[in-house]
Every structure is written in C-alpha cells, then in structure tokens.
Amino acid sequence: MKNYRLLASLAAMLLVAGVLCAAVFWQLGYFHKDRLWTIATGAPHGNYHQLGSQLAEMLNRQLRPTQHFELSQSAGSAENMQRIGGGDADFAFVQSNDYASANARLIATLYDEVLHVLVRADLVDDSIKARDLPLEVLAEFDRVSLGPVGSGTNRVAEMLLDHFEVELKMPALHAPTSKLATLFDDGELDAAFVLAAPGSRHTEELLDSESVRLLSMGQGTLGGAPVDAFALLHPTFQACIIPARLYGRQPRQAVQTIGVSALLVASADVEFNVVRRVTRELFAHRSELFVGEDTPLQLSQNASNTTSSIPLHAGAEAFYHRENPSFLVVYAEVIALGITLLVGIWSIARLFLRWLADVKKERIDAFYREVRDAAHLEGDERLTALHAIHQRAFDQLMAERLIANESFVIFHDYLLSEIARAERTA
C-alpha cells in the first residue's frame, strides 16, 4: 500500500513538472510549427517595402518550413506602429520618433533617416537663404506636401511646422514620394517633405535635375541652430547636416536638418525563440540587405547602441547578450552557498525528526514497562491499571506525542491481550 502511494505521488509530481516544462517551451515558441508572420512595411516603392522584401525573402529561406513571413503594405511608420499596437502585424518598420505602442518591442536599429525639405528651384532666391529660419518660406507657398497620411514623414512635418509656428496658406497635400518628381515637373507642387535614408534613390532622382532644391532649416553652424532646439525638445530626433554634393551637384551648400532612426520592431506577443532566431538571421545575413540600391544597414550587435525608448524584445536581448556569462557562472558562489545552506538545513531537519522519533519510541518503551509492571498485580487492581495505561496511550497519540506507526500497533495489540487476560482471571 505504501509503495503504491509513493509511486502515485511520484507520478503526479512528474506529470506536473512535465506540464510546466511544456508550457514554458510552448511560450518560448519551440513547439509552434508552420506559423505565418506579417511584416508591416510601407508604400510599394519605398525603402521600407524594398527592405522588407529582402528581409522576408531571407527569413523564408532560412527559417522554412516552420516559419513563413509575408509583407503587408501600409502608409508608413505611424500606421505600422498602430498595427503593432492593434495586433494586426507581428513585425514592422517604424521610426524612433513614433509614439511607441505598449505592445511594441525593439529588435534592431537599422539605419538613419534624414528629413529633406524640397522646394521648386524657381521659388528659391537669395532672400530665403538669408533668413534665420528658411523653413518659414513655406507659409508663402500654396501647394506643400507633408507626405502620405499615416507615414512617418507626415508626422515629422506636422511636428516641425507646429514647433516653428509655420502656418500653411492652403490645406496640405499628401502626395506619395514616387509621384513628387512628376508634380514638381508639372508645376503642381511648390514644396514637399521627404524622410529617407541619405542618398536614397527617390530623393536622388528628385534632386538630379535643376528643378528642385533642398531647403535648410537654419543658418550657421550647429550647436545653437533652430534644429538643435527642436532636437533638444524631442530627444528621439538629432540635429544633423546633409553635406554639400551628397546628391551629385546638390546641395551646393551644407543643409541643416533633423534625423531619426529606422527600427525593426516586433509585437510583444511574438514568441521568444522566434524573435531570437529572426535577430540572429538579421545579423548573420546583413550583407544581403540594403536600403535602396546600395546603402547597407547600420547594424550594431551592441545592445547599448539602441537609443530608442522602445524596450528590447526578450528574444532580441538574448541574442545581444549571448556572449555574456550565464546566470550559473555569474551567481555560482551564491548558488553554491544556497545549496550548502539547504543541505545543512535538511540535515538538521532530519536529525530533529530522528530525535523526535526516538523520543516517541522511548515513550512507547515506557508504556511497555508499565504494562509489564501492571501484569504482576492481582484482580481488579490489575485490570484498572491496564485500562488506565490504555487511556493514557491514546491521549498521547491524539496529542501527537506518539506516532501511529507499526510500533504503536504492536504495543496496542499487546496491551489488549493483557487486558483480555486480566478480564478472564478477574
């Protein structure tokens, strides 16, 4: 009976341990098969979508057949962050200045983007260049595009105009980057905002002709320029310079602007092991991934280089810290001390239980002696003494001063036999 109970207890413990281990591994993503993951990108011809296509192709090649990745087009960064927050995307390209969803987790900082303020060349004159804040000239134009609604460009443009108190004459346009060149050439656009990687193909095509110029957001050296004030109030931006001749003949002079970082994020709901593998493949195959045609990703395997306020996903963090000493190595001495203390406490507990058992055994032995002494009495005195012993033994058993083990059963049988014998001779 005792062996059966022991085996049943052991089986129950193993079952509980197995269920807990299975739950942990399920949460980590080891048992998920044939999963489809969505990557929110941007407009079809934009950098996000082109980079997303490269990333999805690489991940599908490396992680199939258990994982599959597909693209989901969007207006851009702001919409992508909303999709992550609403559970409509698993991975997304966003900008570091976006209002971070509580469900967003950072995987990596990919590259830097700078804001290009483009103006029709025939509208640029020396009076604009002489202003402390040339951006104010936008208030004099009729047709200004702030980028597609839901894009990072649109949000940054609105923040800038609000900060510098520039009010447009007419309602803003929201033209996609791919159509800006045609609108400028047809005279249907006076100025436009484009947030893109330095040297991006679309921006280079726009500036390749003499019909468009880059507008600076300040004059003089950085350090106390208007863009520095904006970056100081909005720490996710940084003041920066578009160097002269970055785009062939343009700009003819260095242009002051602001920059942000392009990030790859994941939903917090994506399993640890999946994100860890995605991060590993991203860094292992980064030479295959380009922004535009020939701009490589600016990836760093140092987690401290990620300056975004979005917290790291646990899976990405595990990749960044993979060469750090393990928990067991770091806390080896503490763990050893803890084990020593546990062994010591267990030994003391066993000694105490053994001492307690010995004490209770001595009490049984004392009862044996009392029964033996009572057996020498005569008549009613003998029976009375044995009944008194029987009562006291059960009182001590109820008070847990005796153990209801095999020794007590033997003693009890012996006591009953003596009582029966005394009753026959009474």
Sequence and secondary structure as in RCSB ss.txt:
>XXXX:A:sequence
MKNYRLLASLAAMLLVAGVLCAAVFWQLGYFHKDRLWTIATGAPHGNYHQLGSQLAEMLNRQLRPTQHFELSQSA
GSAENMQRIGGGDADFAFVQSNDYASANARLIATLYDEVLHVLVRADLVDDSIKARDLPLEVLAEFDRVSLGPVG
SGTNRVAEMLLDHFEVELKMPALHAPTSKLATLFDDGELDAAFVLAAPGSRHTEELLDSESVRLLSMGQGTLGGA
PVDAFALLHPTFQACIIPARLYGRQPRQAVQTIGVSALLVASADVEFNVVRRVTRELFAHRSELFVGEDTPLQLS
QNASNTTSSIPLHAGAEAFYHRENPSFLVVYAEVIALGITLLVGIWSIARLFLRWLADVKKERIDAFYREVRDAA
HLEGDERLTALHAIHQRAFDQLMAERLIANESFVIFHDYLLSEIARAERTA
>XXXX:A:secstr
 HHHHHHHHHHHHHHHHHHHHHHHHHHHTSS  SEEEEEE  STTSHHHHHHHHHHHHHHHHHTTTEEEEEE  S
 HHHHHHHHHHTS SEEEEETTS   TTEEEEEEEEEEEEEEEEEGGG  HHHHTSS GGGGGGG S EE  STT
SHHHHHHHHHHHHTT   SS  B   GGGHHHHHHTT  SEEEEEE TT HHHHHHHTSTTEEE  S  S TTSS
HHHHHHHHSTT EEEEE TTTBTTB SS EEEEEEEEEEEEETTS HHHHHHHHHHHHHTGGG EETTTEE    
S GGG   SS B HHHHHHHTTTS  HHHHTHHHHHHHHHHHHHHHHHHHHHHHHHHHHHHHHHHHHHHHHHHHT
TS HHHHHHHHHHHHHHHHHHHHTTSS  SHHHHHHHHHHHHHHHHHHHH 
